[in-house]
Every structure is written in C-alpha cells, then in structure tokens.
Amino acid sequence: MKKIAEIFELVGRKCPLSAAMDWDNPGLLVGDPGWETDRVHIALDADDLAVEHAIQNQAGLLLTHHPLIFGKIRRVCADDFLGRRIIRLIEKHVAVISMHTNFDVYGMAEAAAERMGLSVIGPLEETEERAGEAQGIGRVGLLQHSQPLQELARKVKEDFGISSVRFFGDGETIIQKVALCPGSGRSMISLALEKGAQALITGDIDHHSGIDAVAQGLCVVDAGHYGIEHIFMDVMQDYLETAAEGEISVTVDPFREPFVTV
C-alpha cells in the first residue's frame, strides 16, 4: 500500500508541477493525501466511464491527463455532471491526480516523437531548462525519410492506432521537417512556421486555421485531440510500474475515441 501523497510524489519526479502553465490546474484534485491504495487506474479524461472503470478495478487513485476540475466550481451537487463525479469518487474513496501541461513538457511530446521515429531538433515552444537542456511543449524534428503529405497522414494514423486523420494542403507536397504538438495545436501554427517546419502534426484545427496555415506554407495533419494524447496512458503505466517497484497494480482505460466517424 502507498499513500496518495506518496504516489503524487512519484509522478512529480517525472513531471514536476512547477513545469505546468499558469492557466492550468494539474495536481491532486480530489481526495485525501493520507488515503492508501495499491491500485491505480489511468485514463486520459476523468469522464463518467473512467470513474466507473476505476471503481470496478478497485483503484484508490484515478490518474488522468486532463484535469477533472478546470474552471471555477461554485457548488458540488449531484444534479450537476461534475458534482456527481466528485461525489461518486469521494464516496468510493478514489482520489484523482491530473498531469496536464506538466506532462506535456515532460513526457507527451517526447513519447510521441519516439513513436514516430523523429530525429528531434528541440521543443516547439521552449518553456524552461532542465540540466542545461531546453524543455517545452511539442517537438520539432526530421522524419526518417521525406514523404508526401498524404503518406505522412497515413503514418500518423498507423503510428497512433487511430481510425482517421485529416490533412490540410496538397497531398503530394514532400515533407521532411515537422512540428509535433499533441492535443490542441492551433496556437502553435506561428511557432511551427518560425521553426521552419513543413508540416504541423497536432489536433483540433478548425477550417480557417487550416487553410490559413497552408496559405503561409505550412501543411497540417490533424489527428484530433485524443488521437495522439492517448499515449499518456501507456507512458504512465510503464513509469508507475517501474517507479513503484511492484507495490502498485496499474490498470489502463480501454482505448476509446470519443466520437464516431461515419
């Protein structure tokens, strides 16, 4: 058994809270640091299904990427979907720890770049230094082989095991230098251009942002918000099983894209 506070300290070694963006809300969001557990359930979001999966697996901690509590909460009541989740978690003694932009800086982009086999040049957005090395959101790197945009889109689909991706730009455009920003990357378009990327691989790109990026010479591969970020679950499972030295049993939420494309 480990106290929630001890598990929080373990994940903090990998992704310190100090690395999170000012607007973010990671950390211990529900529960008592003194509660004890030997089971952790990992999910991308603390939605209703993830909460129930954690309870079914008898986990004392639900570890998520996206924060359960993000905006201001004025009340916690059962007639509100968020209040209902919080009450359910506390009733079952399930704590919630979220690792959001601190994981984006120390984990997400690095793992995504490795999965794609990129030769990394550096962060897309530098936010701090660690051991004399620049750290930050996203990565800029080179593909192992230059390839047409449409092949790059297929590679992203296969590398991350998702049902579909979209791309903006001429499918025959040859790409080698890419910017990679898991999650929502619309705000990274200008940085990708500054870094000389030929394509930005990200999610949540709207119509106008996509066509405007192409007009400026940047192709875009949109894998959706979930499409790349779901790797959080595998990364943290591997980390916790090693860091906890076998004292914690870890389960992972089933792979489930939050939409259906027809």
C-alpha positions as CSV (number, residue, x, y, z in Angstrom):
1,M,0.0,0.0,0.0
2,K,1.1,3.6,-0.7
3,K,-0.4,6.8,0.4
4,I,-1.9,9.0,-2.2
5,A,0.7,11.6,-1.2
6,E,3.5,9.1,-2.0
7,I,2.1,8.3,-5.4
8,F,1.8,12.1,-6.0
9,E,5.5,12.4,-5.2
10,L,6.4,9.6,-7.6
11,V,4.6,11.2,-10.6
12,G,6.1,14.6,-9.6
13,R,9.5,13.2,-10.1
14,K,8.7,12.7,-13.8
15,C,6.5,15.7,-14.3
16,P,7.0,18.4,-11.7
17,L,4.0,20.7,-11.1
18,S,6.4,23.7,-11.5
19,A,6.5,22.9,-15.2
20,A,2.8,23.4,-15.7
21,M,1.4,26.5,-17.4
22,D,0.0,29.3,-15.2
23,W,-3.6,28.8,-16.6
24,D,-3.6,25.0,-15.9
25,N,-4.9,23.0,-12.9
26,P,-2.9,19.8,-12.5
27,G,-2.2,18.0,-9.2
28,L,-4.2,16.3,-6.6
29,L,-7.8,17.4,-7.4
30,V,-10.0,15.0,-5.4
31,G,-9.3,13.0,-2.2
32,D,-7.2,12.8,0.9
33,P,-3.4,12.7,0.6
34,G,-3.5,10.2,3.5
35,W,-5.7,7.7,1.8
36,E,-3.9,4.4,1.0
37,T,-4.1,2.2,-2.1
38,D,-2.2,-0.4,-4.1
39,R,-4.2,0.1,-7.3
40,V,-4.1,3.0,-9.8
41,H,-6.3,3.4,-12.9
42,I,-5.1,5.6,-15.7
43,A,-7.3,7.4,-18.2
44,L,-7.0,10.4,-20.5
45,D,-10.1,12.1,-19.1
46,A,-12.0,11.7,-15.7
47,D,-15.3,11.2,-17.5
48,D,-18.1,9.0,-16.2
49,L,-16.8,5.8,-17.8
50,A,-13.3,6.3,-16.5
51,V,-14.6,6.9,-13.0
52,E,-16.7,3.7,-13.1
53,H,-13.7,1.7,-14.5
54,A,-11.6,2.9,-11.7
55,I,-14.2,1.8,-9.2
56,Q,-14.7,-1.5,-10.9
57,N,-11.0,-2.1,-10.8
58,Q,-11.0,-1.3,-7.0
59,A,-8.5,1.5,-7.7
60,G,-7.9,4.1,-5.0
61,L,-6.5,6.6,-7.5
62,L,-7.6,7.7,-10.9
63,L,-4.6,9.3,-12.7
64,T,-5.6,11.4,-15.7
65,H,-4.0,13.7,-18.2
66,H,-6.8,16.3,-18.5
67,P,-7.8,17.9,-15.2
68,L,-11.2,16.8,-13.7
69,I,-11.6,20.3,-12.3
70,F,-10.6,23.1,-14.7
71,G,-12.8,26.1,-14.3
72,K,-14.3,27.7,-11.2
73,I,-16.6,25.5,-9.2
74,R,-19.4,27.3,-7.2
75,R,-21.1,24.1,-5.9
76,V,-20.7,20.3,-5.7
77,C,-24.1,18.8,-6.1
78,A,-25.5,15.6,-7.6
79,D,-27.6,17.3,-10.2
80,D,-24.5,18.6,-12.0
81,F,-22.4,16.2,-14.0
82,L,-19.1,17.4,-12.5
83,G,-20.5,17.4,-9.0
84,R,-21.9,14.0,-9.5
85,R,-18.5,12.6,-10.5
86,I,-16.8,14.3,-7.5
87,I,-19.3,12.9,-5.1
88,R,-19.1,9.4,-6.6
89,L,-15.3,9.4,-6.3
90,I,-15.2,10.6,-2.7
91,E,-17.9,8.1,-1.7
92,K,-15.8,5.3,-3.1
93,H,-12.5,6.7,-1.7
94,V,-11.0,7.2,-5.2
95,A,-8.6,10.2,-5.4
96,V,-7.9,12.0,-8.6
97,I,-4.5,13.3,-9.7
98,S,-4.2,15.0,-13.1
99,M,-0.9,15.6,-15.0
100,H,-1.7,18.1,-17.8
101,T,0.8,20.7,-19.2
102,N,3.5,19.4,-16.8
103,F,3.2,16.1,-18.6
104,D,3.1,17.9,-22.0
105,V,6.6,19.3,-21.1
106,Y,8.0,16.1,-19.5
107,G,6.6,13.1,-21.3
108,M,4.0,13.7,-24.0
109,A,5.9,15.2,-26.9
110,E,9.0,13.1,-26.3
111,A,7.0,9.9,-26.4
112,A,5.0,10.9,-29.5
113,A,8.3,11.8,-31.3
114,E,9.8,8.4,-30.4
115,R,6.7,6.7,-31.7
116,M,7.0,8.4,-35.0
117,G,10.8,7.8,-35.2
118,L,11.6,11.5,-35.4
119,S,15.1,12.8,-35.1
120,V,14.4,15.6,-32.6
121,I,15.9,19.0,-33.0
122,G,14.2,20.6,-29.9
123,P,11.0,21.7,-28.3
124,L,8.4,23.5,-30.5
125,E,7.8,26.0,-27.6
126,E,10.6,26.3,-25.0
127,T,9.3,26.9,-21.5
128,E,12.2,26.1,-19.2
129,E,15.6,24.4,-18.9
130,R,16.5,21.2,-17.0
131,A,20.0,20.0,-16.6
132,G,21.1,22.7,-19.1
133,E,18.7,21.4,-21.8
134,A,15.8,23.2,-23.2
135,Q,12.4,21.7,-22.4
136,G,8.9,22.7,-23.5
137,I,5.7,21.9,-25.4
138,G,5.9,19.9,-28.6
139,R,8.8,18.9,-30.7
140,V,10.5,19.9,-34.0
141,G,12.2,17.1,-35.8
142,L,13.0,15.3,-39.0
143,L,11.3,12.3,-40.4
144,Q,13.5,9.3,-41.2
145,H,12.5,9.7,-44.8
146,S,10.9,12.6,-46.7
147,Q,7.5,11.6,-47.9
148,P,4.3,13.1,-49.5
149,L,1.9,14.8,-47.1
150,Q,-0.8,12.1,-47.7
151,E,1.7,9.4,-46.7
152,L,2.6,11.3,-43.6
153,A,-1.1,11.5,-42.7
154,R,-1.3,7.7,-43.1
155,K,1.8,7.2,-41.0
156,V,0.3,9.3,-38.1
157,K,-2.9,7.2,-38.3
158,E,-0.9,4.0,-38.1
159,D,1.7,5.1,-35.5
160,F,-1.0,6.2,-33.1
161,G,-3.6,3.5,-33.9
162,I,-6.5,5.8,-34.6
163,S,-9.4,5.5,-37.0
164,S,-8.8,8.6,-39.2
165,V,-6.8,11.8,-39.6
166,R,-7.4,14.9,-41.7
167,F,-4.8,17.0,-43.5
168,F,-4.7,20.5,-44.9
169,G,-2.5,21.1,-48.0
170,D,-1.6,19.4,-51.3
171,G,-1.2,15.6,-50.6
172,E,1.8,15.4,-52.9
173,T,3.8,18.0,-51.0
174,I,7.1,16.4,-49.9
175,I,7.6,16.7,-46.1
176,Q,10.7,16.0,-44.0
177,K,10.8,18.6,-41.2
178,V,7.8,18.6,-39.0
179,A,6.5,20.2,-35.8
180,L,4.6,17.9,-33.5
181,C,2.2,19.2,-30.9
182,P,-0.1,16.5,-29.3
183,G,-3.5,17.8,-28.3
184,S,-4.8,21.1,-29.5
185,G,-2.2,22.9,-31.6
186,R,-3.9,25.8,-33.3
187,S,-1.9,28.3,-31.3
188,M,1.3,26.6,-32.4
189,I,1.0,27.4,-36.1
190,S,3.1,30.6,-36.0
191,L,5.8,28.8,-33.9
192,A,5.9,25.9,-36.4
193,L,6.4,28.4,-39.2
194,E,9.2,30.2,-37.3
195,K,10.9,26.9,-36.7
196,G,10.9,26.2,-40.5
197,A,8.6,23.1,-40.3
198,Q,6.9,22.0,-43.5
199,A,4.0,20.3,-41.6
200,L,2.4,20.6,-38.2
201,I,1.1,17.4,-36.7
202,T,-1.5,18.2,-34.0
203,G,-5.3,18.2,-33.3
204,D,-8.3,20.5,-33.1
205,I,-7.5,22.5,-36.2
206,D,-10.6,24.5,-37.4
207,H,-11.3,25.3,-41.0
208,H,-9.9,28.8,-41.2
209,S,-6.8,28.0,-39.2
210,G,-6.0,25.1,-41.5
211,I,-6.4,27.0,-44.8
212,D,-4.6,30.0,-43.4
213,A,-1.6,27.8,-42.4
214,V,-1.4,26.3,-45.9
215,A,-1.5,29.8,-47.3
216,Q,1.6,30.6,-45.3
217,G,3.4,27.5,-46.4
218,L,2.6,25.1,-43.6
219,C,0.7,21.8,-44.1
220,V,-1.3,20.4,-41.2
221,V,-2.1,16.9,-40.2
222,D,-5.0,16.9,-37.7
223,A,-5.1,13.7,-35.6
224,G,-7.7,15.0,-33.2
225,H,-7.2,15.8,-29.6
226,Y,-7.4,12.2,-28.4
227,G,-5.5,10.8,-31.4
228,I,-2.0,11.4,-30.1
229,E,-2.6,12.2,-26.4
230,H,-4.0,8.7,-25.6
231,I,-0.3,7.6,-25.3
232,F,-0.3,9.3,-21.9
233,M,-1.9,6.1,-20.5
234,D,0.8,3.7,-21.8
235,V,3.6,6.1,-20.8
236,M,2.4,6.5,-17.2
237,Q,1.6,2.8,-16.8
238,D,5.2,1.9,-17.7
239,Y,6.6,4.7,-15.5
240,L,4.5,3.8,-12.4
241,E,5.0,0.1,-12.6
242,T,8.8,0.7,-12.6
243,A,8.9,3.7,-10.2
244,A,6.6,1.9,-7.6
245,E,8.8,-1.2,-7.7
246,G,5.9,-3.5,-8.0
247,E,4.0,-2.1,-5.0
248,I,1.2,-0.7,-7.2
249,S,-1.1,-2.6,-9.6
250,V,-1.9,-0.4,-12.6
251,T,-4.9,-0.7,-15.0
252,V,-5.5,1.4,-18.1
253,D,-8.8,2.7,-19.5
254,P,-9.8,0.9,-22.7
255,F,-8.8,2.7,-26.0
256,R,-11.9,4.6,-27.0
257,E,-12.0,7.6,-29.3
258,P,-14.7,10.0,-28.0
259,F,-16.5,10.2,-31.3
260,V,-17.6,8.1,-34.3
261,T,-16.8,9.0,-37.9
262,V,-19.3,7.7,-40.5
